């Protein structure tokens, strides 16, 4: 089968959507399918095109058995609402030429990973002209996030944006997304039930099982391994609201047994570092993103995993980091309301993680104490990961359903 995977984020990005899209394409190719990817040069979460890649030139190469076509785009070093829209629109414009160049190849499946819906018209046009099945895979509801986090404002703009989103979602043959809550949201946006497919993010569970704590890695990151580690790892951006972590660290400054370790990059990192320095916090350590081969050891070295999001992001985006946290048997502290997918997970599987109110420093501090009293490794988390998050099982089912 000929599969075209289309999306702005892709391997070798280590976090978020790019990681999963890269693994998906490589897995399809390993099963004997002919796979092409249309994407951008890696830039996330640094908001800077990586060394060795071009911002303004098209590039085509073979990567892990996949033909990868990278298209130019504008990457703002400090993304604002307007700059984000220009960023997404620039990729949509440049990649449209690469998409329509696939008419002669005639793919059997066209899979668009969103963000961004800016790319939906050309994906739908290619599928229509070639007779391919069109699949929209929703990793984030970008319109919900834009307005839920007040990145974009205005009632007229909001009504227009949701109307366009609704029309585009209903135009695809299949719509998949990564949680039950996000499936319900798609149905509420007008997608028919028979169009919907559940396609969760996964973990390479075997890599994360029975991994011991790694004192040497902690020392390399500047952390005393004798302390209890409260870890945030991943993108540091607007939707996380990690200022509450800095506030919690200040209020827990007399707890000499605790250290907050923030591993990652993103548009909000400099602001967090500045806040920490202003408050002269010695219990907060910042470190860059770690190589994927070190991720199991990093996750296994934490006593508490901070899965932090603002309230407006709930069920619009789902933290992809949680899959590997569960696989390693980590104890997660999740900020989400009970009626979200994350809230439902904690209710359905008691003890899998601790759920607290978003954007509350008091709740965060109480939650940390709750998590530190939980067994480690967490047998409920590892059992759930083995049963529901295995990469081969998830991708095999998804391919069969599309």
N, C-alpha and C positions, 0 to 999 in steps of 0.2 A: 504494500500500500504506500502511496505517496502522501506524506504528511507535511503541511506547511505550518510551522509554529511562528506566531507573530506577536511581539511584545517588546516594550521599551527596555526591560531589565532581563539580563541573561548572565550566565556564567562568563567570566570568573568572579562575579560579585559573590561575596561570601554570606551576605545576610538577605533576608526577605525574599521577594519574588524571584529575583535573578537566580538564586541558588536552586529553587524548585524547577524553574523553567529549564535550566541547564541540565539538571538530572533527568527531567522528563524526556527531553530530546535525545540525550545519550542512551537512555533506556529503550526508547522506540527504535533507535538505530541498531542497538544490540539485539533486538528481536527480529532483525532482518528487514525492517521498513526503510524506505528511502525518505530521508528527513532533510528539510531545509528550514532554516531559521532566519527571520528578518528581525533585526534588533538594532540597538544603539551600542556605541562603545561603552564599556563599563565606567560608571561614574558614582554609583551609590554605595555606601551612604555619605561619601566624602563631599558630594556635589562638586566634583572635579574629575575630568576625564583622566583615566589612569595612564601612567607612563607606558609608552609603547603602542598607544592607540591614538587615532586622529579624531579631533572634534569635527573637522570640516570636510573630510574625504570619505567616499564610499570604500569599503574593503570587503573582499570575499576570500574566505579560507576554509580549510577543513579542520574541524575540532571534534575529537572523540567520535569520528565516523559521521559527523553532521556537517553539511554545507552551511556555513554561517555568513550571512551578509549583514554587515554593519553600516548603518546610515548616519549621516551627519545630524547634529542637533545642537541647540543652544543650551548650555548648562550654567545657570546663574550661581555664583559662589555663595550668595546670600538670598535664598529664594523667598520672595514675597508672593502674595496672591497673584498679582499681574505677571510676575516673572515666571511663576509656575505654569500659568496658562500659556505663555510664550514658549516655554520649554517643551510642553507637551505638543503644542501646535507645530513647532519646528520639526519634531520627530515625525509627526503625522504627515507633514508636507513632503519631507525628503524620502520617507519610507514608502510613500504612495507609488513612486516611480519603480522601486524595487518590487513591490507587490504586483503591480500590473505587468511587470516583466516576466511573471510566472505563468502568464496565459498559455504560452507554448508548452510549458512543463505539465500543465493540467493536473494539479493535485487532487487527491481523492477526499482529503479532509483539510479544511482551513480552520486552525485553532487560534483565536485571538485571546491573549491574556490581558486582562485589564486590572489596573490602569495601563492604557488609557483608551477611553471611548472615542477620543478624537480619531482613532484609527479604524473605527467600525465601518464607515462607508466604503472604504477601499477593500476591506476584508469581505464584506457582503457582496461587493461588485465582482470580485474575483471568483467567489464561490458560485455566484449566479451564472457568470459567463462560462465557467468550466464544468458546471454540474456537480461541484463538490459539496459535501455536507459542511455547513458552517457551524462552528462551535465557539461559544463565548464562555471563557473561564474567568470567573470573577474572584480575584484575590482581595481586592478592596473595592468598596462602593465609593468611588472618588467624589461623586456629587454629594452623597450623604456626609462624607468627611469634610468636604469644603464648607458646607453650611453648618454642620454640627459643631465644628471647631471654630466657627466664625472667621475662617480664612476668607470666605466670600460672603457678602451681605446684600440685602435688598429683596423684598418680596416678589417684585416682578421678575428679577433675574432668577430667583429661586423657582418660581412656577415654570418659567421657560426651560430652565435646566432640567428639571424633573420630567417635564413633558417630552423633551428630546430623548432623555435617558430611557423613558418608558417605551418610546417608539423603537429605539435601537435594540433594546433587550428582546422585544417581541419579534424582531425580524430574523433572529438566528434560529437555525433548526434545533440546536441544543444549547441550553444554558446550564453550566455547572458552577458550583461554588463550594466553599471549604467548611461550612458548618451548617447545622440544622437551622440556626437562627437566620443565617444569610440566605438559605433556601426559602424560608418563610418570607423574608423581605423581598426576594425576587418574585414570589407569587403575588405579594401585595402590590408590586409594581406592574402587574398584568401579565406575567409569564405563565403560560398554561402548565399544569402539573405534568403533563406527558412530555413537555420539553425539558423539564428539570432533571439534573443529575447531581448526586452527591459525590464530590471529588475532594476529599480532605488532603491537607498537606501531610507528609509522611516523615518517617525517620528510618534511617538504616539501623534498625534496632540492634542487630548483632554487634555493631561497632560500639554501642553505648552500654552494653551489658557487662556487669562485673568489673567496672573500671574503678580503681582505687583513688583516693585522694592523692594529690601530687604536690608535696611540700616544695620541691625544687621549682616547679612552675610558679607557685605562689611567690616564692622569693624573687624569681626573675621579674615578676610583675610589681615588686615592691611591697609585698604583703607578708607580714609575720605569720607563718603557717600555724602557730600556736593559737591564733585568734580565730573566732568564729566569723566566717566570711558571709556577708550579705551582698550577693552578686546581682548587678544588672549588666546584661550583655546584649548588644545589638545596636540598632539605630537610635541616635539621640536627636529627636526632632520635636516638632510641634505637638504631635498627637500623644506623646508619652507624658508630658507634664512632669518631668523629673525634678522640678524645683522642690517638690514635696519631699523628695529623698534627701536633698541638702538640708531642708528644715528639720527632718527627722534626725539626721546625723548630728546637727547642732544640739538638739534636745537630748540626744543619747551620748553626748560628749563625755560624760562621767563613767560610761561603761567601757572600761579599758579592755574588756574581753571581745569587743566587737569592732569590725572594720567594714566599711562600705567600699566595695570594689566596682567601679564603673568601667566596663570594657566596651569600646565601640567608637564610632565616629558619627558625624551628622551635623546638621546646621545649628543645633542647639548646644553643642559640646563646649564651645568657647564661653558661652554665657554661664553654663554650669560651673566650669572651672573658675571663672571670675567670682561667682557667688561663694564658692568654697574658699577661695583665697581671701575675699573680703571678711569672711567670718573666722578666718584662721583655723580651719578645721583640719586636725591631724588624723582624723579617723575616716577620711575619704581619699581613696587612691584612684587615679585615672590611668587607664592603659589603652593602647590601640587595639583594634580588632586582631584576633589571633588566627593563625593558619587553621584550616579545617581539620588537619590531622591532630591538632592540639585541643580541639573543642571537647571531645569526651573527657579528657583529663581536667580541663577548666571547669566544666559543669559538675564533675564528680567532686571537685574541691570546694564547692560552696555548701554552706549550711542552710542558706535561705536564698531562693531565687526570686528576685523582684520582677514581676510581670505587670508593669505599670502602664496604664493608659488613662487619658482623660475620659470623662463620662461621654462626651460627644462622639468618641470614636467607637463606642461599644456596638458590636454587630455590624458596623460599617467596615471595620478592619479587624482582623484576628491575628494576634501575635504569633508569628510562625515559630518563634523560639521555643514555644511551649512543648512542641512535639519531642524535641531532643531532651528537654528537661525531664519529661515524663519517662523517656526511654532510659535515661541514666539513673532513674530512681530518685530524682531530686525532689525537694519540698518547695513548692511554688507558693508565693503570696500574690494573689491575683486581685487587681482592682477592677471590679465590674458589678453592675447591678444584677440582682437575682434573676430577672427576666431575660437576660442575654444568654447567648450560647455558652459562654464561660460560666455564668451562674448556674445554668442547667447542668453542665458537666459536674460541678461541685456538689449539686444536690443529688444527682443520679448516682454518683460514685463517692459517697462520704469518705473523707480521709485522703482523697486524691490530691487535694490542695486546700489552701485556706483562702476564702473569699472575703473581701472587705469592700467597703464603700469607696468609690473613686474620689480623688481630690480632697482627702481628709488626712491630715498629718496625724491626728489622734488615732484614727483607725489604722493607719500604717504602723504606728508604734505598737499598738496592741496586737496587730497581726504578726509582727516580727516575733513577739514573745510566743504567740501561738505556734508559729512554724518551728521555732527553735526547740519546742517541746515534742515535736513529731518525730517518729522513728526515721532513721536514715541508714541505708537507703529505704525508700518508701515502696513497700511491696504492692500497694494498690496502684501506684503510678506505673511501675514496671509491668504489672499484669495487664493494665489497660493498653499500654504501648504495644506489647507483644500481640495482643488480640486485634487491635483496631488501627495501628499506625504503621504496619509493616509495608515498606516501599513496594516490594514485588506484588503483594496482594492488591494494593490500591491501584497501581498502574495497570495491572492485568485486567481488573474489573472496569476501569475507566475506558480502556481501549475497546473492550467488548461492547460497552454501552454506547459508544459513539460510532 
